[in-house]
Amino acid sequence: MTANTVCYQFDSMITNAMTGFSLGALSFFSQNIGAKEYGRVWKVLIYSVALNFVVGMVLGGVLFFFGKYAFAFLTDNPVVIEYTEVRLKIIVLTYFLLGIMGVLENLIKSMKKAILSMTCSILGTIVLSVAWMLFIFPIKPTLEVYYSVYPVSWIVSCIMFACIGFVLLIKLQKTKKQEELEKVA
């Protein structure tokens, strides 16, 4: 428990940085969807995903390589530092997935599909985590297997959000084209 708390003191800085990009994307998504400027939505999506990837990898990499030294400021217990390193190996270098998940989730929210977004979040993170702890973790009950649920749930959630978000956005684009053709006719 102490290792998790110590690690969280630092990795929350990474998640906060990526949350900023996700929330900023929500605002731009909503504005451009309201204005029916779907090309801009795709552009914001690409930039937001890229920024989350870069920030997640850079800050995650810094914490991965120098975390052991930073954690020494919070604890001198070598067992705690060893456990934080296990978490770092698995979670910190994949934090960019959490940021991308936030951007894709906000894409769906910006299209007035908050319930759908929430349902995907619950399925991709909570339900998958419970299933992981019930069926996967008992097979090999190690810290590595325990922490592996995080990137796995982020990948599954990203796939769900991307599929739904892209389908909804393409549908909006087709509706706009149809409306333009009707105006011309």
Backbone torsions as a table, in degrees:
resi	resn	phi	psi	omega
1	MET	NA	-41.6	179.5
2	THR	-62.9	-40.8	179.5
3	ALA	-61.5	-41.3	179.3
4	ASN	-63.5	-42.4	179.3
5	THR	-65.4	-43.9	179.7
6	VAL	-62.3	-46.0	-179.4
7	CYS	-63.9	-41.0	-178.2
8	TYR	-62.6	-31.1	179.4
9	GLN	-57.5	-32.2	-178.2
10	PHE	-98.3	-42.0	-174.5
11	ASP	-74.7	-13.3	174.5
12	SER	-66.4	-25.7	176.0
13	MET	-64.3	-37.2	178.5
14	ILE	-67.3	-47.7	-178.5
15	THR	-64.9	-35.3	177.8
16	ASN	-64.5	-40.8	178.6
17	ALA	-62.9	-43.6	-178.5
18	MET	-72.8	-31.9	176.4
19	THR	-62.6	-35.9	176.9
20	GLY	-59.1	-44.0	177.8
21	PHE	-65.8	-39.8	-179.6
22	SER	-64.2	-44.3	179.8
23	LEU	-69.8	-36.3	174.8
24	GLY	-62.7	-40.6	178.5
25	ALA	-63.1	-38.6	179.1
26	LEU	-57.0	-44.7	180.0
27	SER	-63.1	-46.9	180.0
28	PHE	-67.8	-39.8	176.2
29	PHE	-57.5	-50.8	-176.0
30	SER	-61.0	-44.8	-179.7
31	GLN	-61.7	-45.5	-175.8
32	ASN	-75.8	-30.0	174.9
33	ILE	-69.6	-41.1	176.6
34	GLY	-61.4	-36.0	178.9
35	ALA	-85.7	0.0	-178.2
36	LYS	58.0	35.8	176.5
37	GLU	-101.6	73.2	-171.9
38	TYR	-71.3	-25.4	174.3
39	GLY	-61.7	-38.0	177.5
40	ARG	-68.4	-33.3	178.5
41	VAL	-62.2	-45.0	178.4
42	TRP	-61.5	-40.8	-179.9
43	LYS	-64.0	-45.7	177.9
44	VAL	-62.1	-40.0	178.9
45	LEU	-60.3	-47.7	-179.2
46	ILE	-63.2	-46.2	180.0
47	TYR	-64.6	-41.9	-178.5
48	SER	-66.0	-42.2	177.5
49	VAL	-63.8	-43.7	-179.7
50	ALA	-63.8	-43.9	179.1
51	LEU	-63.4	-41.7	177.3
52	ASN	-63.5	-39.5	178.7
53	PHE	-62.7	-50.0	-177.3
54	VAL	-63.6	-49.7	-179.1
55	VAL	-63.1	-44.0	179.4
56	GLY	-61.6	-42.7	-179.2
57	MET	-71.7	-41.9	-179.0
58	VAL	-67.3	-54.2	-178.8
59	LEU	-67.2	-38.6	176.3
60	GLY	-63.8	-39.8	177.8
61	GLY	-64.7	-42.5	177.6
62	VAL	-60.9	-46.6	179.5
63	LEU	-66.3	-36.4	179.3
64	PHE	-62.6	-46.7	-175.5
65	PHE	-80.9	-31.0	-175.5
66	PHE	-115.3	3.6	-177.6
67	GLY	-59.2	-39.4	-178.8
68	LYS	-57.2	-39.0	-179.1
69	TYR	-74.7	-37.4	179.0
70	ALA	-67.5	-38.3	-178.9
71	PHE	-67.2	-24.1	179.0
72	ALA	-63.6	-21.2	176.2
73	PHE	-72.5	-25.9	-176.4
74	LEU	-98.9	-24.2	-179.6
75	THR	-152.5	149.8	174.8
76	ASP	-112.0	6.3	-179.2
77	ASN	-78.8	115.5	-177.4
78	PRO	-64.8	-28.7	177.9
79	VAL	-68.1	-41.7	178.0
80	VAL	-63.4	-43.8	179.3
81	ILE	-64.0	-38.5	177.7
82	GLU	-62.2	-43.5	179.6
83	TYR	-67.8	-34.8	177.2
84	THR	-66.1	-33.6	178.0
85	GLU	-66.1	-34.7	176.1
86	VAL	-62.4	-46.6	179.2
87	ARG	-62.7	-43.1	-179.5
88	LEU	-58.6	-45.5	-177.7
89	LYS	-56.5	-35.9	-172.9
90	ILE	-96.5	-46.2	-169.9
91	ILE	-90.5	-47.1	-169.2
92	VAL	-62.7	-40.6	-179.6
93	LEU	-75.6	-7.8	177.3
94	THR	-111.4	9.1	179.6
95	TYR	-59.5	-27.0	178.9
96	PHE	-58.1	-29.5	177.8
97	LEU	-64.6	-37.3	177.6
98	LEU	-63.5	-41.8	178.1
99	GLY	-65.1	-42.6	178.1
100	ILE	-64.7	-39.5	177.1
101	MET	-58.7	-42.9	178.8
102	GLY	-62.5	-41.0	178.7
103	VAL	-64.0	-47.3	-178.7
104	LEU	-65.7	-37.6	176.6
105	GLU	-62.8	-42.2	179.8
106	ASN	-69.5	-26.6	173.8
107	LEU	-60.4	-45.1	179.6
108	ILE	-67.5	-41.6	178.7
109	LYS	-60.7	-37.4	-177.4
110	SER	-67.7	-16.0	178.1
111	MET	-97.2	21.1	177.9
112	LYS	62.6	38.2	179.4
113	LYS	-122.3	49.7	-175.7
114	ALA	-63.5	-37.8	-179.7
115	ILE	-66.9	-41.4	177.1
116	LEU	-62.6	-43.4	178.0
117	SER	-61.0	-45.6	179.8
118	MET	-63.7	-40.9	179.2
119	THR	-62.1	-43.5	177.4
120	CYS	-63.6	-40.0	178.1
121	SER	-61.5	-45.2	-179.2
122	ILE	-64.3	-44.5	-179.8
123	LEU	-66.6	-45.3	-174.3
124	GLY	-74.8	-25.0	-178.2
125	THR	-112.1	-58.4	-173.8
126	ILE	-72.7	-53.9	-177.6
127	VAL	-62.4	-43.9	178.6
128	LEU	-62.8	-40.3	179.1
129	SER	-64.3	-42.1	177.9
130	VAL	-64.1	-45.3	178.2
131	ALA	-61.3	-40.3	178.3
132	TRP	-59.6	-46.1	-178.5
133	MET	-69.3	-29.5	179.9
134	LEU	-81.3	-35.5	-170.5
135	PHE	-114.7	-35.7	-176.4
136	ILE	-91.5	-51.0	-176.5
137	PHE	-56.9	-40.4	179.6
138	PRO	-63.4	-23.4	178.8
139	ILE	-66.8	-41.6	178.7
140	LYS	-143.0	85.3	-174.4
141	PRO	-77.1	76.3	177.8
142	THR	-120.5	164.3	176.7
143	LEU	-61.4	-36.9	179.7
144	GLU	-60.7	-45.6	179.6
145	VAL	-67.6	-39.4	178.6
146	TYR	-59.8	-51.0	-177.6
147	TYR	-73.0	-21.1	180.0
148	SER	-64.2	-20.9	179.0
149	VAL	-62.2	-29.3	-178.4
150	TYR	-63.2	-60.2	180.0
151	PRO	-63.2	-32.8	178.2
152	VAL	-63.5	-45.2	-179.9
153	SER	-67.4	-34.1	177.9
154	TRP	-67.6	-39.5	178.4
155	ILE	-64.9	-47.9	179.6
156	VAL	-60.1	-44.1	179.8
157	SER	-65.2	-41.8	177.8
158	CYS	-59.3	-43.2	179.7
159	ILE	-63.0	-46.2	178.8
160	MET	-61.2	-49.7	-178.3
161	PHE	-62.7	-40.7	-179.6
162	ALA	-64.6	-47.6	-179.5
163	CYS	-59.5	-49.0	-178.3
164	ILE	-67.8	-45.8	-178.7
165	GLY	-62.1	-43.4	-179.5
166	PHE	-66.4	-42.3	179.2
167	VAL	-61.6	-46.0	-179.9
168	LEU	-64.0	-40.9	-179.2
169	LEU	-68.6	-41.2	177.4
170	ILE	-64.4	-38.5	177.4
171	LYS	-62.3	-42.0	177.1
172	LEU	-63.0	-40.6	178.7
173	GLN	-63.1	-41.8	178.9
174	LYS	-65.1	-39.1	177.8
175	THR	-62.8	-41.2	179.0
176	LYS	-63.8	-43.5	179.1
177	LYS	-63.2	-40.3	178.8
178	GLN	-62.5	-42.9	178.5
179	GLU	-63.6	-38.7	178.8
180	GLU	-66.7	-39.3	177.7
181	LEU	-66.1	-36.5	178.3
182	GLU	-68.6	-33.6	178.0
183	LYS	-66.7	-38.3	-178.8
184	VAL	-70.3	-36.9	-176.0
185	ALA	-75.9	NA	NA
